Amino acid sequence: MADNTEVVAPTAENGEKQPRSVRVVLLALMIAMLLAMLDNMIVGTAMPTIVGELGGLQHLSWVVTGYTLATAASTPIWGKLGDMYGRKGAFMTSIVLFLIGSALSGMAQDMGQLIGFRAVQGLGAGGLMVGVMAIIGDLIPPRERGKYQGMMAGVMAFAMILGPLVGGTITDHWGWRWSFYINLPLGVVALLAVSAVLHLPKKRKQGKIDYLGAGLLTLGISSIVLVTTWGGTEYAWGSARIMELIGIGVAALVGFVFWQTKAVAPIVPLHIFRNRNFTLMSVIGFITGFVMFGAVLFLPLYQQSVQGASATNSGLLLLPMLGAMLAVSMVAGRVTTNSGRYKIFPLVGSVLMIVGLFLLAQMDTETTRLTSGLYMAVLGAGMGCLMQITMLVAQNSVEMKDMGVASSSTTLFRTLGSSFGVAIMGALFNHRVQNVMAEQAGAIGSKVTERSAQLDAASLAKLPAVARQAYQHAVSSGTHSAFLLGSIVAVVALVGAVFVKEVPLKGAGTKPAPDAADVPSKEAVSEAV
């Protein structure tokens, strides 16, 4: 008989309905994911008010950068800790750390304190996403896991659509500090539910923490994120500071890879990359992050600057893309669960992503909202095929003992892809806007975009008519270049999808892949007997 202290969830293998305890845990996991994704959306809306009260405008970018750095750097470490010492303890620790950072951020008295407390919050956030993915990997067989893609995509869409609106409402009525305090009740609910209902093995394997590997990886990731954050904004791409960061990052990552071949308990076991599917899913995840966050940045800017949309409900501007992503993700999950087949989705998703980006690159000052909405829906459908399938296939490609590092590595690649996408597409966008403004509006145009190529609604309204029209053409030209680049980069995802090998998903009567699990199932024990 199964130990009654553990949650047994292989529904497809035993034909039974999901236990109530598993459904409660899944709800708690969705709340934790919402915390991680919603935070930046809410805080971004509150930033002008925060600066007005705390001052320190020159350090404003660090409020976001500090959080992002801590999240990216800690992601692989949380995954390894979960593999070594148990998923539940690592996940609950990350929730507590996130809540402590949230409470401290809400109590910050100056910009320096806020930046430091946001970094603490980011350390916790790094474990939230990884914990959610890895625990789902523990509880739900891959064949059944597809059904939960829609839930995760729904949380993402909810955060992106309602985040700015919720942030504005909270700031206007309760004050900016509640942008952080709002995390506390949600986090406590998730923490209590996980503590009471989730029962997993406390320890998976013995081993010492690879401190040197963790340090090298943290240094390398931090350097990369700073290059993509500062390049073309704080410092010129060819400046000494950027070159130094690139050199440090490359040296640290090369040293990290070398050390992982020697370490007793490596942070990221390199053998997982010998699996072709896992490596391809990491690449496709990187490209998906590159494209998605570039689109999230430039689509609202285009709609506000060129199409005259209101910035108040900026998240709603992305509804065609996010709605299509949610719908297709749910369909893909259901089909994967029913058939066990998944290779079609990376292929179709990559094609739709390329087509959607190419269509968005054709937008100009005459493009209607209906037309741009249709183009966004095509892109969203492509991303809906890719967002969760990449994680599912990556987890299906490794042993259970490596579930945490597989989840964290896939999440990290997507995070790095988003950093590169925002930086590279942003640099191209800014270059085109500044050139077009100089061509069409002369000295006035150059002066307008001297400090920033991205103007808010208030700044745009103050411009002379000639400069405003020139800026609309400049934004159209900039988005054309950015999305055209995105469509070219997305071809890499299509090439990767072609080489994906369709390995049967475990569960629903299928036998596990040879390297799929280090813990035998009840059925496997019965067969052996």
N, C-alpha and C positions, 0 to 999 in steps of 0.2 A: 504494500500500500504506500501511497505517496505520503510524504511528511506533511502533516496538516499545517505546518508553519510556513509553507511556501505557497505562492500563488501559482496554480497550474493553469496555463492558458492556451495550450495547443488545440483550439476548437476544431480545426479542420482535421486533426489527427484522430480525435476521439469522438467527433460528431456531436459534441455537446455544445450547448449555448455558452457564451462567455459568462464566467462567474461574475456575480455582482461586484465582488472586491476588485476585479480587474477593471470593470467599467468605472468604478470610483477612482482608481489609480489613474486611468486614462484622462478623466476629467481634471484631476490635479496636475497631470503633465501638461495638458493644454493651457491651464492657468499659468503655469511656470513659463511656457513658451510665449504666452501673451505678454508676460512681464518683460521678458528679454527683448521682444520686438517692439512693444509699444513705447518703451521708455524714451528712446531717442526721438520718436515722432512727437511725443508730448513736450519734451524738454526743448526741442527745436523751436516750437511755437512760443515758448515762454522766454527765450533768450533775450529779446529786446527789453523786457521788463526786468529781468535779472541784472542786466548791465546797467539799467537806469538806477537800480537800488544799490548794487555792490560796486559799481564802477569797474575799472580794469578792462576797458574795451580792447586794449592792445593784446590782452591774454584770452580774448573770447574764444578763439579757435581751439584752445587747449581744453576747454570744457568738453568738447566733443572728441578731440584727439586723444586726451588722456583716457577716456572711456574706451575708445576704439583700440588703442594700443594694449590696454590691460586685457580686454576681451580676446583679441587675437593671440596675444602671447600666452595666455593661460589656457586656451582651448585644448591643445594637445596634452598638456599636463593633467588637466581634469580627466581626460579620457584614460590616461595611463593609471592615475590613482584609482579610478573606478575598476579597472581590470585587476589591479593588485590587491586592493583592500575592500572591495565590494561596492557595487553600484549605488546602493541605497544611502550609505554613509556619505559618499562623495557628493551625491546629488543634494542631500539635505544640508550639507555644509555649504554648498554653493548658494542655496536659497538663503541661508542665514547670513552669509557674507553680503549677498546682494541687498538684503533688507537693512543690514547695518549701514552699508554705503548709502542707501536711500534715505534713511533717517538722518545720518550725518550731513548729507547734501542739503536736506531741507533745513538744517540748523546752521548752515554755513554763514559766517559773518563777513567774509571778504572773498575775492575771486580766487586767491591762493588756496584757501580752505576748500572751496567748491571744487577746484580742479583735483586736489588730492582725494577728496571724498568720492568724486566721480570715478577716479581710478580704482578705489576700493569696490565701488559698485560694479565696475567693468570686470574686475577679477571674479566676482560672483557670477556675472552674466556669462562669462566664458564657460562655466560649468552647467548653466541652465540648458542651453540648446543641446550640448553633448549628452547631458544626463537624460533628457527627454528621448533623444534618438536611441541611445544605448539601452535604456530600460524597455522601450518598445521592442527593441531587438531581442531582449531577454524574454519578454512576456508573450510576444506574438510571433508565430511562425511566418517566414517570409511570404508564403503563399497567401496567408490571411492579412498580412501587413498592408497590402495594397488598399484595403478598405479604409484604412485610416489616413491615407494620403489626402482625401478631401477635407478631413478635420484639420490637418496641419495647414493645408493651403487656405482653408477658411480663416484660421487664426491669423495667418499672414495678411490676407486681404483685409480682414477686420482692422488690424493694427494700422495698415497703410491708409485706409480710407478714413477711419474715425480718429486716428491719432492726432492730427493737426486740429480737428474740430474739438476734441476733448481737451487738448492742451490749451486752446484759446478760451474755452468755457471755464476751465478750472482757474486759469490765470486771472480772468476778468472778474470772477465772482468770489474766489477763495484766496487768491494770491499765488505767486509763483512757487512758494514753498510746498504747496499741496501737489504740485507736479511730481514731487518726489514722495510725499507722504501717502499718495494714493496707492503706491505699491505695497504698503504695509498690510492692509487688511487682505488683499488678494494673496500676498505671499504667505501670510499666516494660515489662510485656508488651505493652500496647496501644501504647506509644511505639515499641518495636522493630518490631512488626508493621507499623504505619503507615509507619515510616521505610523499611523494606525492600521493601514490596510496593506501596504507593500511589504512583502516578506521575501527577501532574496538572500542567498548565501552571503555571510558577512565577509568572507575572504575567499578569493579565487586562487591566489598563488602567493608564495613567499618570494621575497626579493627586496633588495635595497633600491631606494630611489636614485635614479641617475641624475645627480645634481649637476654634473658638468654638462651633460647633454641638455638638461633643462635650461641651463644658463646660456649655452651657445644658441639654442633654438630661440629663446626669448630675445637675445641680442639681435639675431638675424631677422626675425619677424618685425621687431620694433624698428629696425633700420629701414626695412622695406616699406612699412606703413608710413614712416616719417617722410621717406622720399616721395611716395605717392601723394601725401598730404601737403607737403611744403613745395614740391616741384611746380614751378610756374606760378606760384602765388606768393609765398613768403620769400622764396629764393628763386633765381633763374635756374633753368634746368642744367645749365653748364657751370653753375657757380661752384666755388670750392666746397661749400658746406654740403651740397647735394652729392658731389663727387666723393667726399669723405664718407658720407652715409652709405653710398653704393659700395664703396670699397670695404667698409666695416661689415655690411650685410652679406656680401658675397663671401668674405673670409670666414665669417661666423657660420654660415650655412655649409660651406665646404668642410670646415672643421667639424661641424655637427654630423654630417654624413659619414665622415671618416670615423668619428668616435662611436657612432651607432654600430659599426661593424666590430667594435672591440668591447662595448659595454656588456655587462652581465645581464642587466635588465633595461634594455634601451627604451627611451621615451617613445620612439616610433620604430618598431621593429621593421627593418628594411625588407624582410622576406615577404611582407604583405604586398609589396609592389611587384613581386614576381608574378603575382596573379594578374593576368592581362585585363580581366574585367575590372578589377579594383583600380588599376592604373588609368584605364580609359574613363571610368566614372569620375575619378579625381580631375581629369582634364576637362571632361564635359561639365562638371560642377563649376570649375574655374570659369569657363566660358559663359555659363548661365549667369553666374554672379556678375561677371564683367558686363554683360548685356543688360541684365535686369536693373541694376542700380544706376547705370547710365541712363536708361529710359526713365526711371523714376525721377531723376534729376532734371532732365531736359524737356520732358513732355509738359509738365506744369508750366515751366518757363515759357515754352512756345505758346501754350494756350493763353497764358496771361498777357504776354507781350504782343503777340500777333493777332490772336483771336478775341482779345478783350475779355477773357473770362475773369471772374472774381477770384481773388486769392484767399478769401475767407474760408471757403470750403475746398481748399486745394486738393485734399485727398479724394474728393468726389470726381475730380478731373480724370483720375486714373481708373474710374469704375469700369469702362469697357475692357481694359487690359486685365484688371484684377478679376472681374467677373468671369471672363473667358478662361482665365487661368484656373479659377476655382472649379468651374463646371467641367472642364476637360480633365483636371486632376482627379475629380470624383469618378468620371467615366473610366479613366485609365486604371484607377485603383480597382474598380469593380471588375473590369475585364481581366486584369492581372489575377485577381482572386479566383475568378471562375475558370480561367483557361490555364493559368500558370505560365503564360507566354508574355514576354515583355520587350523583346528586341525591337518590335515595331514602333514602340513609343519613342526611344531615342532617335530613331531614323526620321519618323514623321515630325517629331518635335523640332529637330534640327532644321529640317526643310522649312517648316512654318516660321521658325525664328529668323532664318535668312530672308524669307519672302517678306515677313512683317517689317523687318528693319529696312529692307530695300524700299518698301512702300512708304514708310515713314520718312525716308530720305528724300522722297519726291514732294513733300509738303512745301508750300510757299505761302505768300501773303494772301492768296485767294482761296486756299483750301478751307472747306467748310468743317464745322465741328462733327457733322455726320460722317464725312469722309475720313477725317482723322480718327474718329471713334472706331470705324471699321478696320482701319489699319492697325490700331492698337489691339483690337480683338484678335487679329491674326497673330500678332506677337504674343499676346497672352495665351492663346491656345498652344503655341509652341512651347512656351515656358511651363504650361500646365502638364505637358507630356514629360517634361524633364525634371522638374523641381524635386519630387520625392522618389521618382524611379531611380535617380542616381544614388540616393542613400540606400534604397532597398537592395539594389544589385551589389553595391559595395559591401553591405553587411552580409549578403548571401555568399560573398566570395572569400570570407575569412572564417577562421575557427572562432568558437564562442569565447575563448580566452582572449582574443584580440578584438572583441566587439567594441570596446571603448575606444581604442586607438583608431579603429576603422571609422567609427562615427566622428571622432574628433578630427581626424585627418581630412575626411570629406568636407566637414563643416569649415575647417581652416582654409582649404583650397577655394571654397565658395567665397569666404570672407576676403581672402587675398584677391580673388577675381574682382570683387566689387570695388576694392581699393584701386586696383589698376584701371578698371573701367571708368570710374569717376575721374581719376587723374588724367588718363590719356585722352579720353573723349572730351573731358573738360578743357585740357590744354588746346586741343584742336578747335573746339568751339570758341574759346576766347580769342585765339589767333585769327579766325575767320571774322568774328564780330568786329574786332579792332580794325582789321584791314578794310572791311566793307564800310564801316563808319568813316574812316579816313577818306575813302574814295568818294562817298556820296555826300558827306556833310563837312568835309574839309577839316579845318582847325577845330571847329566846334565839336565835330564828331570824335576827333582824337581826344579832346579834353573830357568829353562825357564818359568815355570808356577807359580813361587813363588809369584809374584805380581799380575798376572792376567792370568786366564785360556783362555782368548779370545785374540788371537794375530792378529794383522793386517797383511796385505800382505807383507809390508816391513820387519817386524820382522820375519815373517815366511821364507822369502827368505834368511835371514842371518843365519838360523840354519844349522848345519851340516846335511848331508843326513839322518843319523840314527835318529837324533832328529826330523827331519821333518816327516819322515815316522811314527815315534812313535806318533807325534802330530796328524797326520791324523787318526790313529787308535783311539786315545784318543777322538777326536772330534766325530767320529762315535759312540763310546761307550757313550759319553755324550748325544748326540742327541737321541740315543736309549732310554736312561733312562728318559730323559725329555719328549719325546713324548709318551712313555709308561705310564708315570704318567698322562699326559694329557688325554689319552684314558680312563683311570680309572676314572678320575674326570668327564669326559663327560658323564659317565653312570648316574650321578646325573641328568643331563639335560634330559635324556631319561625317567627316572622315573618321573620327573616333568611333562614332556609332556604327559605321559599316563593319568595323572589326570586332564589335562586341559578340562574344560567344554566348548563346542562350543556354545557360546551365539551369536545369530544373530547380524551381524554388522548393524549399523544404516545407513540408506540411501538406495537408489535403491528400494524404495517401501516397505522396511521392517520397522516395527514399532520399535522405540527405546526400548532398555532394560529398565526395570522399574527405574533404577537409572542412566539413561544415560544422561539426560540433564535437566538443571534447567531453560532453556529458551525455551519456546514452539516454534515449527516451524510454518510457515505459514499454512501448511497442518493441523497441530494439532489445530490451531485456527479455521480453517474452519470447521473441524469436530466437534469442541465444539459448534460452532454456529449452 
